[in-house]
């Protein structure tokens, strides 16, 4: 199985990257760095020649561009080259069509996101998929995610789906079972130092070596997320 580098150096050194053509779920607290992770992943995919779409349900693309620039994450040239495309779902209404990508906003139907994704897209990042989830129950959510993941798989698209922690807990972590891999980002107090820190938990990554321990990381102005250390 081919692996796609995430752009986070020590993660890539540890397990090589995300499996190509599979879906990884990225969950976490507000301020943990999910969007930064997504921007790094987008930049890394473009550097590997993968045409990438960043679909945002919460932030406008101008804000994402500013955030990437402030952290030293290269995306500007990739947009100019046509390797990276942003779609601002956040500024569209339920019955508005985007004239370029032709995506109909249809909340409560996650699988409809795939209906009009361009055929030449290799990598899809959705930030945050929680905005598309109906409140009909865990079974309905699992069915929707399974359908989305199957459609992504059949098209050979590598996907990073982000979900806020509140939505994940609302549905009793059911989303974790649908995806090929899952990473949880959080802020907690280090029991040894008493200081607050950011850590990520590689909940699962099928067909890859994964660490058991929590992975501490920092957010740097020279590239975004930097892993401090990985202990098996």
N, C-alpha and C positions, 0 to 999 in steps of 0.2 A: 504493500500500500504506500503510495506517495504521501509525503508530508509537506505541509505548507508552513513555512516559518511565520511565527506570530509577530516578530519584530521586538520581542522582549528577550534579550540575548540569553540570559541564564535559563529561561524556560526552554528555549530552542536547543540549547546545549544539553539539557537534561533529557527531554523526550523527542527532540527533533522537530516539533511543531504539531499542528492539527492535521488529522487525516484528511486528505483531499477528497472532496465530494461528500463529506459528512457534515452533520450539524452539531455545533457546540453551544450549550446554554451558559450564558454568563449572568450570574445573579449577584446581588449585593446591596449593601446599605447606600443611602444617599451620601455622596461625597467620597465613596470608596475608590472611585476612579474607573467606573465601567466605560464611560464615554471615551476616556483617554485610552483605555485598552483597545476600544473599537477603532479609534483613529490610528493608533500604532499598527493594528492589524490591517487596516485599509492600506496604509502606506507600504507596509511590508509586502502585501499581495501585489500591489502595483509594481514594486521593485522586482518582483518575480515574474512580471509580464502578465499578471492576471487582471482582466478587466473587472472592476469592482464597483458595486453600487452601495452607497450608504443611505439607507432609508431611515429618516428621523421622524418620530411621531411626537417629539417634545420640543426640540430646539431647531431654530432656523439655520440653514447652511452657513450663513454669514458668521453666526456665533461659533459654529464648529470650526470654520476656517481660522477665526481669530484665536480660538483655544489651541488649535494645532500649531499655529505660528508662535504663540507665546511659549510653547513647550518644546520648540525646535523639531516638530514632527513635519516632515516634508510631504506636502500634498499638492501644493500649488502647481508645480511642473506636471504632475500626473494628471491634473484636471485639464491642463492645456493640451496634453498629449492624447486626451480622450480615454485614458486608462481608469479614471475615477469620475464617478457621477454621483451627485447628491440629489435626493428627492425629499422635499420638505412636506411630509404629510401633515405636520403641525399647522401649516398655514392654509390647508385646504378644508373645505366643508364636506359633508357627507355626500353631496350630489355634485361635486366639482371634479372635472377631469383635468389632469395635467396634460397639456397639449403635446409634450415631448415624450413622456413615458406612458401616458394613457392608463394611469392607475385609478380605478374607482375606489373611493374611500367607503369601506363597508365594515364598520365596527361590529364586533361579535362574530366575525367570520374570518378567522386567521388565514385559512387556506386560500381565501380570495386574493391575498397579497401576491400570489404567484401568477394570477391570471394574465397580467400584462407586463411582467418583468421581461426586458429585452432578451432575445435568444442568445446574444453573444456575451451575456454576463457570466463570469466564472465564479465570482465571490459576492455574496450578499450579506450585508450587515444591517440588522434591524434594531434600532435604538429608540424606543423601548417597546417590545411587543406587548407589554401589559396593557397598552392603550387600545388594543384590538380585542381583548378578551371579553367575552360575554360573561354574565354572572349566572349562567344556567347550571353550574355545578362542575365538579371535578371530572366526571366521566366525559362530559361534553368538551371540556378543555383538552383532555387527553386525546380524544378523537380528532379534534381540530389540529393539534400539534402533530399527531401521527400522519395525518393527511398532508400537512405542509412539509414535513420531513421527507415523506415518500416522494412528493413532487420535486423537491429539491434534489433528492438522490437520483431520480430518473433523468434529470437534466444535467447531472454531474456538477451541481453547484455546491461549493463549500460555503457554509453559512455560520455566522455568529449571531445568535439571538440573545438580546439582553432583556432581563426581567428584573424589576425592582423587588426588593425583599418582601415588602408588604403584600404584593400580589402573590408571590411564591408561597407565603405562609397562609394566605387566604384560602388557597387550594391545596393545603396540606402537602406541599412539596411534590405534587403529582407530576409536575413538568419535568422533574429530574429523570423520570423513567423513560421519557420519549426520545431523548437526544443521545447521540453517540458519545458525547462528552459533556462534562459539567464542571464549571469553576465558580466558586463562591468567594466574593471579595467582602471584607468587613473591617471595621475598626474595633479594637478591643484593648484592654489594659494588660500589659505584660506583667505576669505575676512575679517576675524576678526583679524588674526595674521599677514597677509601679507607674510606668509611663504609657501613654496611649500610643498605639502603633497600628499601622495598616498591615493586614495579613490576607493571604488567599489560601483557599482550601481546594485542592484538585480532587473534587468529589469522585469523579471517575473519568477515565479516558480509555475507551476500549482499544485493545491491541497496542497499547503503549505502556511503558513503565511509568508508574505514578508514585509520588512520595506520600507517606502517611502523615508526616508532620505538617503543621501550618507553615506557610512560606511568607516571611516578612518582606515588605517592599516599601519603596519610597517613590514619590512623584517628583521628578527632577525637571528643571527648566531646560535641561540639555538632552531632551529626548523622551520625556514622559516617565513611564513606569520602569523602575530599575529594581530587580530582585537583589535583596541583601545577601541571602544565602538559602540553599536548599539542603535540608537534612533528611535523609531517608528514614 
